[in-house]
Amino acid sequence: MSTEEEATLNIGALSMATGVPVETIRTWERRYGFPRSRRNEAGHRIYDLETIEHLRLITAVLAVGYRPSQLQGRSREELEELLEHSGTDESESAEEQAGDKASRNGGESLRSAESEGWLERWLDAVGQLDRERLEGQMRLDWSRMNALGFVEERVGPFLVALGEGWASGRLSVLHEHFASECVRDFLAAAWRPLSDMARGNKVILATLSGEQHCLGLHMAALIAAVANQRVVFIGANSPVEDIAAAAQQSGAHGIALSMSQYANPAASRAFLETLRELTDPKLDIVVGGSGAPDDVSGVQKLGGFEDYYEFFQTWQRR
């Protein structure tokens, strides 16, 4: 193998490294000229290693509402500038913003025939403990939807269906744990590169002591990263003293906490009151999830992931 071939990727490797399906890469290259490839002696597409970061950047810009046709011919510097200003009116016309709003709220594209039956396909993969198939289904829907739509129209309903499947006896605890691990890994792989490329403020993501459920936290991290925020992920079961210290040491602009239905209401309230006392009054603290209290002084409760997105967008406009 030549040195040139050793320093390149085939299309399958590029797809695995970026999470963009092979067919989507081929379509983008054919229609819009990115990512650029060469052909090896066998006639197969090969890509420079730098294409990984370039394609991840394109994915990040698409996730905040741009269309592939708008990115044609854009340099990496221009793409980074688009991402940096994604929260301003410069990113799209009013007509395009309306179109993206419709998409986020479950527009026609999400109701098309190709999206029907997705839940059964996901659940069937879980029933077979087929990680490759489940991840493939997630990647397919991820490539067709923006991040907010994916979280609200796919991951959220899927987790509800998992619980119902367990309650009905269709699925066991084994299946629930398997599916949760797959979803967690997928979400983390999606938000981490977006956060790495973000140019906004830092936000601490955590759950309070005793809260072991972190899928909601990963969903919130994805929304924060899509909104161009830099995620400092502390994780589950975090003491308030550690959360406050992380915010101070990292220079974070805010703290976002996830609370599931299993959270202890009295303990959660006490933890939040203590966290508010330990942190700068100017530091934003937001909570979300079915177990989040809504009347803690100095703490804002958000109703859903669209609220998270809009909240982080206000940071962009400050």
N, C-alpha and C positions, 0 to 999 in steps of 0.2 A: 504493500500500500504506500502511495506517495505521501510526502509531508503535507501536501495541500489537502489530501483526502482526510488525513488524521486530524486536521484543524477545522473540519467542517462537520455538519450534521445532515443526516437525511431527513426527509419530511416527517417520518414517524418520531424520530428523536426530538425534533423541534416541537411537534405537537405535545409530547410528553412533558417537555421542559416548560411549556407555556400554558398548557391546559386548553389550547385552541384546537378543535378537531381538524384532522387532516383535510377533510373536504372543504372546511371553511378556509383553510390556508390556501388551498388550490383556487377556490372561488375568488378570494381577495386578490391573489396574484394575477389571475386572469382578467378581472374586471378593473382593478384599481392600481395594479403595479406594485403592490406590497404584500408580503415581504419579497425582496428580490432574491432570485435563485440563479444558480448556474447548473449545468449538466455535467455529470461525470462521464467517464468513457463508456459506461453502460447505458447512458441516456437518462439516468435518474436525477431528480432534483437534489442539489446539495446547497447548504446555506452556511454562511460564515457564523462563527460563534457569537459575534456581536448581534446577530439577528434575534437572539433570545431576548435581550433587554429591549431591543427596538419593538418586537412584537408585544412584549408585556406592556410597554408604554402605550402602544396603539390600543391594546385591550383596556387599559385604564382610561384613556380618553373616550373610547366608545362607551364605557360604563357610566360616564357622567352625562351622556346624552347626545354626543355627536354621532353622525352617520359615517360609514366607511367612505362614501363619495366625497365627504368634506375633508377627508384626510389625505386624499390623493396628492402626491407630490410634496407633502410636508416634510421638512427636515426634522431631525430629532429635537433640535432646539425649539422649533415651532410647536411641536407636539407638547413639549414640556411647558411652554408658555400657555398653550390652550388648557392644559390640566391645571396650571396655577390659577388661571382666571375662570375656572369652570363655574364658580359661583356668581359670576357677574353677568350682565346682560349682553356682554360681548360674545358669549359662546354661541348663541343662536338667535334667530329672528323670532318674533312673537309667534309666527305660524309654527315654527319648528318646536318651540317650547310647548305650545299647546299639544302638538303631536306626541311629544315625549311624556307630557302629563297624562294623556290618554293611555299611553303604553304602561306607565307606572300604575294606573288605576285598573288595569286589566282590560286593555283595548282589544280591538278586533284581532290583532295578531295572536293574542293569547287564547282566543276563542276559536281559532281556525281548526280545521280538521286534523292537521298534523299534531296538535297538542292534545287531542282527545285520547283518553286511555293512559295518560302518562302515569297516574297514580297506581293503577294496577300493574304496570310494568315495573315500577320501583318496588312495590310490595312483593311482586313475584320474585324479583331478584333477591330480596331479603329472605323470603321463604326458602330459597335454594342456597342461601348463604354464599351467593355469587358476587363477590366484591367487584370483580372486573366488570360485570354486567351493570351493577348498580352505579359504579363510577362512570361508566360509559353513558348511561341514561342521564346522569347529572351533568356531564360535560355537554351533552347534546342540548339539553334545555338551557344551560348556561350560555351557550353560544348563540341561542335564539332570542334571549331576553336580556334586559338590563339587570343590574344587580338587585335593585329594589324589587323589581318584579319577580326575580328568582327567589328571593327571600320570602316575599309575601304570598306568591302564587304557587310556589313549589315546596320549599323547605318547611314553612309553617304548616300547611295542610298535611304534608307527609308525616310530620311528628305527631299531629293529632290522630291521623289514621293508625300510626304505630300503637298509640295508647289504646285506641278502640280495638285494634287487632289483638292486643294482649288481653283486654277485658273480655273479649268474646271467645278466647281460646284459639283463635286462628294462628296467633304468634305467641312465642314463649319469651321469657326474660332473655334467653340466649339471643333470639332474633332482635329484640330491642337493643341489647348491648352492641350487637354486631352493627346494626344500622346506625346507631348513635356514633360509633367510632368512625364509620365511613363518612358520615355527614360532617363530623368535626374535622377530620383530616382534609376533606374537600374544601370546606369553608376557610380553614387556615391557609391552605395552599393558594386560595383565591385572594384573601385580603393581605397577606404578608407582602407580596411584591408591590401591590398598590400602595400600601403604607410606606414601603421603602422609597417609592418614587414621589410621595406626597410632599407638598411644600407648605402645608398649613400648620396649625398649632398641634401641640402634643396633647393627647388625651389618655388618661389612665383607664383601662378596662379591667374590671374585677367583679367578683362576687364576695359577699360578706362571710364572716366566719359561720360555719355550719351549712353553707350553701354549696353543695357539690355539683349541681347541674350547671354546665357551662355552654351548652349549645346556643342558648339565647345570647350569651356573651360573644360567641364567635359571629353570630349574625349581626349583632350591634357593631362589632369590630369591622365587618365587611362594609356596613353602611358608612361608618366613620371614614374608612380608607377611601371609599368611592367619593365621599364628600371632600377629599383632599386633606384629610387630617392624618397626623402621624400617630399611630397606635402604640402605646406602651402597655403591653398585655401582661397583667399581673396574674390573672387566672382565678381559679375557684378557691373558696375557703380561705379568704385573705383577711387577717386581722386589720382592724381600722387603723391601728398604729402604722402598719406596713404600707397601707394605701396612702395615708397622709405623708409618710416619709418619701414614698415613690413620687408623689406629686411635687413635693418640695425639691427633691434632688434632680428631677428631670426637667424642672421648669415648665410643668404641664399647665395648660390653660383651663383644664377641667377634668372631672372624674365622671365616668359613666358606669353605673352598676346595674347588673341584671339580677332579678329576683323571681324565682319560679313560684308556682302555687304551693310548693312544699315549705316555703320560708316561714319561720315563726314570726307572726306579726309584731308581738311585743318586743322580741329580741331585735328584729330588724329596725324598729323605730328607735330603740335605745342605741344601736350601733350607728345609725345615721345621725342622731343628735350628737354623739361623741365625735364622729368624723367631722361634722360641721364645726365643732369647737376646736378641733385640732388643725384646721386648715384656714388659710387666708379667706376672709369674707368675700373677697373679689373672685375667688376661684369658683367656677360653676360646678355644681354637683347635680347630676341628673340620674333618675332611676327609671327603670322600665321592667315590664313583666307582670304577670298576673298576681304576684305576691308583693308588689311594691306599694307602700303606703302613700297617700296623696296629700297629707297635711303636716309634713315635717317642715318646720321653719328653715328657710334657706336652702331647701332641696326641691328641685322641680321634677314632677312626675310626667313622663312622656307616654302617650297613649298607644303608640305603635311605631313600627319601623319607618313609616313615612314621616312621623313626628321627629324621629331621630335624624332623618336626612335633612328635614327643614331646619332643625335646630343647628346642626353642624354647618348648614349653608349660611346661617346668620353669622357664624364665626368668620366665614369667608368675606362677608360684606362689611365687617367691622374695620 
